[in-house]
Amino acid sequence: MLIETNIKKRSLNDYVISEKAKILTRRHQLMKILNKRKAQLSEIERSQYDQLEKDNPFNIGKRQIISYVQIHNNLTQGLKDLCDSGKLSIKSAVELSYLSDAEQDVVRSFMLDGNKISYHKANIIRKKMESAEITIDVLNEIFKDKVSKKKPEKTYKISPEIIEKYFHDLEDEGDIQMTVELALDQYFFQSS
């Protein structure tokens, strides 16, 4: 009840993520304790508990509450600080909370070097944790994939009719490419 009273004085949105996680975790724990004692409660106390259970003073869903509990219980303070400063999203934080404390410290160092971790990358890191220890080298490899998977080079095809019309005496692909490049250079030079 004290938690609900405090929240009524100050909106949950006024708190940073780590504080929200602490508040929601505490309420979650208290509700579990009350649920275990429900049979021992008087009729009035039971109706108050039922009302507390129905009320949603935070206006957030059960999944969000579970996410905040996961953050509070398993995320290192360093990554909580990055959440609080807006450099790490809640969904990413939940994914990273499954790493060991040492691995979370590696991720924090990686982020402090200017790297951003999206939910997608956090999910990849979590999956990678199952097969390898998360180190700076592993993180660099994960983020290197992003660089190497950038847009492939665009290639264009010239229809056989155009080749026959303009390049009927050229058969070598290199000659055709050089002719097109010279023609484009001349076209753009005249346009400017």
KEKE-3310 file (N, C-alpha, C; in steps of 0.2 Angstrom, whole numbers, plus 5000, padded with zeros to 4 digits):
npx = (5004:5010:5019:5010:5004:5015:5017:5006:5008:5019:5022:5025:5033:5041:5052:5069:5074:5081:5076:5062:5062:5066:5056:5045:5049:5049:5036:5031:5037:5031:5017:5018:5021:5010:5001:5004:5000:4987:4977:4977:4973:4961:4943:4941:4954:4957:4949:4954:4967:4963:4958:4970:4977:4969:4970:4980:4992:5002:4999:5005:5009:5009:5020:5029:5032:5038:5050:5056:5058:5067:5078:5081:5084:5095:5103:5119:5125:5132:5127:5114:5115:5118:5106:5098:5103:5099:5106:5104:5092:5076:5072:5084:5092:5086:5089:5103:5104:5104:5117:5133:5140:5153:5153:5143:5150:5160:5152:5148:5159:5162:5152:5154:5165:5159:5150:5134:5121:5108:5092:5091:5105:5108:5101:5108:5120:5116:5112:5124:5131:5128:5136:5149:5161:5158:5167:5178:5183:5174:5162:5167:5168:5154:5149:5157:5151:5140:5146:5152:5140:5134:5126:5126:5136:5129:5124:5121:5112:5114:5103:5102:5098:5102:5116:5119:5115:5123:5136:5140:5152:5161:5166:5172:5169:5175:5179:5166:5162:5171:5168:5155:5157:5166:5156:5147:5154:5157:5144:5140:5149:5146:5133:5136)
npy = (4994:5006:5008:5011:5022:5031:5031:5038:5050:5054:5051:5036:5038:5048:5043:5036:5022:5012:5015:5013:5000:4995:4999:4992:4979:4977:4979:4968:4957:4959:4957:4943:4938:4941:4934:4921:4921:4922:4914:4915:4927:4939:4941:4955:4959:4950:4955:4967:4964:4957:4968:4976:4967:4968:4981:4992:5001:5007:5006:4998:4983:4965:4959:4970:4972:4961:4962:4973:4968:4958:4967:4974:4963:4957:4964:4973:4987:4996:4994:4997:5011:5015:5013:5022:5034:5034:5028:5014:5004:4997:4985:4980:4980:4970:4959:4959:4957:4943:4939:4935:4944:4948:4947:4957:4968:4969:4972:4984:4992:4991:4999:5011:5015:5021:5013:5008:4998:4990:4982:4971:4968:4966:4955:4946:4945:4939:4927:4922:4921:4908:4900:4905:4914:4931:4943:4957:4955:4946:4954:4964:4956:4953:4966:4969:4961:4968:4979:4972:4967:4977:4987:4978:4979:4988:4982:4983:4978:4978:4978:4966:4971:4985:4983:4978:4988:4999:4994:4985:4982:4979:4967:4963:4963:4972:4983:4987:4992:5002:5011:5015:5021:5032:5038:5042:5050:5061:5065:5070:5079:5089:5092:5100)
npz = (5000:5004:4993:4982:4987:4987:4973:4969:4973:4966:4949:4940:4929:4932:4937:4935:4924:4932:4945:4943:4940:4953:4961:4955:4956:4970:4973:4966:4973:4986:4982:4979:4991:4999:4991:4995:5008:5008:5011:5025:5028:5034:5030:5026:5024:5013:5003:5001:4997:4985:4978:4977:4969:4957:4954:4944:4947:4940:4927:4918:4908:4912:4906:4905:4918:4922:4914:4920:4933:4929:4925:4937:4946:4939:4931:4929:4939:4932:4918:4921:4924:4911:4905:4913:4908:4895:4885:4883:4879:4887:4882:4876:4888:4895:4888:4889:4902:4905:4904:4912:4926:4923:4910:4907:4911:4901:4890:4894:4894:4881:4876:4882:4874:4864:4856:4851:4856:4849:4851:4843:4841:4855:4857:4848:4855:4867:4862:4857:4869:4873:4867:4868:4877:4881:4875:4872:4859:4854:4853:4845:4833:4831:4829:4818:4808:4804:4797:4787:4781:4774:4762:4746:4732:4719:4704:4686:4672:4655:4642:4628:4616:4617:4618:4606:4598:4601:4604:4595:4588:4599:4609:4621:4638:4647:4638:4635:4647:4650:4639:4642:4655:4650:4642:4652:4660:4651:4648:4661:4663:4653:4658:4669)
capx = (5000:5014:5021:5004:5003:5020:5016:5001:5011:5024:5021:5031:5037:5046:5058:5073:5073:5083:5071:5056:5064:5067:5049:5041:5051:5047:5029:5030:5039:5026:5011:5019:5021:5003:4997:5005:4997:4980:4972:4977:4970:4954:4939:4942:4961:4957:4946:4959:4972:4960:4958:4977:4979:4966:4972:4986:4993:5007:4997:5009:5007:5013:5027:5034:5034:5043:5056:5058:5060:5073:5083:5082:5088:5101:5108:5124:5124:5135:5122:5108:5117:5117:5099:5095:5105:5095:5110:5103:5084:5074:5072:5091:5094:5083:5093:5109:5104:5106:5124:5136:5142:5159:5151:5140:5155:5163:5148:5147:5166:5161:5147:5158:5169:5155:5146:5127:5118:5101:5089:5094:5112:5108:5098:5113:5125:5113:5113:5132:5134:5127:5142:5156:5161:5157:5173:5178:5184:5167:5158:5169:5166:5147:5148:5160:5146:5136:5150:5153:5134:5131:5123:5130:5137:5124:5126:5116:5113:5112:5099:5106:5097:5107:5123:5119:5114:5128:5142:5140:5159:5164:5163:5174:5165:5179:5178:5159:5161:5175:5164:5149:5160:5168:5150:5144:5159:5156:5137:5139:5153:5142:5128:5137)
capy = (5000:5012:5009:5014:5029:5035:5032:5043:5057:5055:5047:5031:5041:5053:5039:5033:5015:5008:5016:5010:4993:4993:4999:4987:4973:4977:4977:4961:4953:4959:4953:4936:4936:4941:4928:4915:4922:4924:4909:4917:4934:4940:4943:4962:4959:4947:4959:4973:4960:4956:4975:4977:4963:4970:4988:4993:5008:5009:5006:4994:4976:4960:4958:4975:4971:4955:4965:4978:4964:4955:4972:4975:4957:4953:4969:4976:4994:4999:4994:5001:5018:5017:5013:5028:5039:5033:5025:5007:5003:4993:4978:4978:4979:4964:4954:4959:4955:4936:4938:4935:4951:4950:4949:4963:4973:4969:4975:4991:4995:4992:5004:5017:5016:5024:5009:5008:4991:4989:4976:4966:4966:4963:4948:4942:4944:4934:4920:4921:4919:4901:4896:4908:4919:4937:4947:4963:4952:4943:4960:4967:4952:4954:4972:4969:4958:4974:4983:4968:4965:4983:4986:4975:4984:4988:4980:4985:4975:4981:4973:4964:4976:4991:4981:4977:4995:5004:4991:4980:4980:4978:4960:4962:4967:4978:4988:4990:4996:5008:5015:5017:5026:5038:5042:5045:5056:5066:5067:5073:5085:5094:5095:5105)
capz = (5000:5004:4986:4979:4990:4985:4966:4968:4974:4960:4943:4939:4923:4935:4940:4930:4923:4938:4951:4941:4941:4960:4964:4952:4959:4977:4973:4964:4978:4991:4980:4979:4998:5000:4988:4999:5014:5006:5015:5032:5028:5036:5024:5024:5021:5007:4998:5000:4992:4978:4975:4975:4963:4951:4952:4941:4949:4936:4920:4913:4908:4916:4903:4906:4925:4922:4911:4925:4938:4927:4925:4944:4949:4935:4927:4934:4940:4926:4913:4924:4923:4904:4904:4916:4904:4889:4880:4883:4879:4891:4879:4876:4895:4897:4884:4892:4909:4905:4904:4918:4928:4920:4902:4906:4912:4895:4886:4896:4892:4874:4875:4884:4869:4859:4852:4853:4856:4848:4854:4839:4843:4862:4856:4845:4860:4872:4859:4857:4876:4874:4864:4869:4882:4878:4876:4867:4852:4851:4852:4838:4828:4830:4825:4811:4803:4802:4792:4781:4778:4772:4755:4741:4726:4714:4697:4681:4666:4648:4637:4622:4611:4618:4617:4598:4594:4603:4605:4590:4587:4605:4612:4628:4644:4650:4633:4635:4653:4649:4635:4646:4659:4647:4640:4658:4662:4646:4649:4667:4662:4649:4662:4675)
cpx = (5004:5017:5016:5003:5009:5020:5011:5003:5016:5023:5027:5035:5042:5052:5062:5072:5075:5078:5065:5057:5063:5060:5045:5043:5049:5040:5027:5031:5033:5019:5012:5019:5014:4999:4998:5001:4989:4975:4972:4974:4963:4950:4940:4949:4961:4954:4950:4965:4969:4960:4965:4979:4976:4968:4979:4989:4999:5005:5002:5007:5012:5020:5032:5036:5039:5050:5059:5061:5067:5079:5085:5087:5094:5105:5113:5122:5127:5130:5116:5109:5116:5110:5096:5097:5102:5100:5109:5095:5083:5074:5079:5094:5092:5087:5100:5110:5105:5113:5127:5138:5148:5158:5148:5145:5159:5159:5147:5154:5165:5157:5150:5163:5165:5151:5139:5125:5111:5098:5091:5101:5112:5106:5104:5118:5122:5114:5120:5134:5133:5133:5149:5155:5161:5164:5173:5179:5178:5163:5160:5167:5158:5146:5152:5155:5142:5139:5150:5146:5130:5129:5128:5131:5131:5127:5120:5117:5111:5109:5103:5104:5101:5114:5124:5119:5120:5135:5143:5147:5163:5161:5166:5170:5168:5179:5171:5159:5165:5171:5159:5152:5162:5161:5147:5148:5157:5149:5137:5144:5150:5136:5129:5140)
cpy = (5006:5013:5013:5021:5034:5036:5037:5050:5059:5050:5042:5034:5046:5050:5037:5026:5011:5009:5013:5002:4991:4994:4994:4980:4972:4975:4970:4956:4953:4956:4946:4934:4936:4936:4922:4915:4923:4920:4912:4924:4934:4941:4950:4962:4956:4951:4965:4970:4959:4963:4977:4973:4965:4977:4987:5000:5011:5009:5003:4986:4971:4959:4963:4974:4966:4958:4969:4973:4960:4960:4973:4969:4955:4958:4972:4984:4998:5000:4998:5009:5020:5017:5020:5034:5039:5030:5017:5007:4997:4986:4976:4976:4972:4958:4953:4956:4947:4934:4938:4942:4953:4951:4955:4969:4974:4973:4983:4995:4996:4998:5011:5019:5020:5020:5008:5001:4992:4983:4970:4964:4963:4956:4943:4940:4939:4927:4918:4918:4912:4897:4899:4913:4926:4941:4953:4960:4949:4949:4963:4963:4952:4960:4973:4966:4963:4978:4979:4966:4972:4982:4983:4980:4983:4986:4981:4981:4979:4976:4972:4968:4982:4989:4981:4984:4999:5001:4985:4977:4978:4971:4960:4966:4973:4984:4991:4994:5002:5013:5019:5022:5032:5042:5045:5051:5062:5069:5072:5080:5091:5096:5100:5111)
cpz = (5000:4997:4982:4981:4987:4977:4965:4969:4968:4955:4942:4933:4926:4937:4934:4930:4929:4944:4949:4943:4949:4963:4962:4955:4966:4977:4971:4969:4984:4989:4980:4987:5001:4997:4992:5005:5013:5010:5023:5033:5031:5029:5022:5021:5014:5002:4996:4995:4985:4974:4973:4969:4957:4949:4949:4941:4944:4929:4915:4913:4912:4913:4904:4914:4925:4919:4916:4931:4936:4927:4932:4947:4945:4932:4932:4934:4935:4920:4915:4923:4916:4902:4907:4911:4897:4883:4879:4884:4884:4888:4878:4883:4897:4894:4887:4899:4910:4905:4911:4920:4924:4913:4902:4907:4905:4890:4888:4894:4884:4872:4876:4878:4863:4854:4855:4852:4855:4851:4850:4840:4850:4861:4853:4851:4865:4869:4859:4863:4877:4872:4865:4874:4879:4880:4871:4860:4849:4849:4845:4832:4826:4827:4819:4806:4800:4797:4786:4777:4775:4764:4750:4736:4721:4707:4692:4675:4660:4644:4631:4616:4611:4616:4609:4595:4595:4603:4601:4588:4593:4608:4619:4633:4646:4645:4634:4641:4653:4644:4638:4651:4656:4644:4646:4660:4657:4647:4656:4667:4659:4653:4667:4672)
residu = (MET:LEU:ILE:GLU:THR:ASN:ILE:LYS:LYS:ARG:SER:LEU:ASN:ASP:TYR:VAL:ILE:SER:GLU:LYS:ALA:LYS:ILE:LEU:THR:ARG:ARG:HIS:GLN:LEU:MET:LYS:ILE:LEU:ASN:LYS:ARG:LYS:ALA:GLN:LEU:SER:GLU:ILE:GLU:ARG:SER:GLN:TYR:ASP:GLN:LEU:GLU:LYS:ASP:ASN:PRO:PHE:ASN:ILE:GLY:LYS:ARG:GLN:ILE:ILE:SER:TYR:VAL:GLN:ILE:HIS:ASN:ASN:LEU:THR:GLN:GLY:LEU:LYS:ASP:LEU:CYS:ASP:SER:GLY:LYS:LEU:SER:ILE:LYS:SER:ALA:VAL:GLU:LEU:SER:TYR:LEU:SER:ASP:ALA:GLU:GLN:ASP:VAL:VAL:ARG:SER:PHE:MET:LEU:ASP:GLY:ASN:LYS:ILE:SER:TYR:HIS:LYS:ALA:ASN:ILE:ILE:ARG:LYS:LYS:MET:GLU:SER:ALA:GLU:ILE:THR:ILE:ASP:VAL:LEU:ASN:GLU:ILE:PHE:LYS:ASP:LYS:VAL:SER:LYS:LYS:LYS:PRO:GLU:LYS:THR:TYR:LYS:ILE:SER:PRO:GLU:ILE:ILE:GLU:LYS:TYR:PHE:HIS:ASP:LEU:GLU:ASP:GLU:GLY:ASP:ILE:GLN:MET:THR:VAL:GLU:LEU:ALA:LEU:ASP:GLN:TYR:PHE:PHE:GLN:SER:SER)
# end
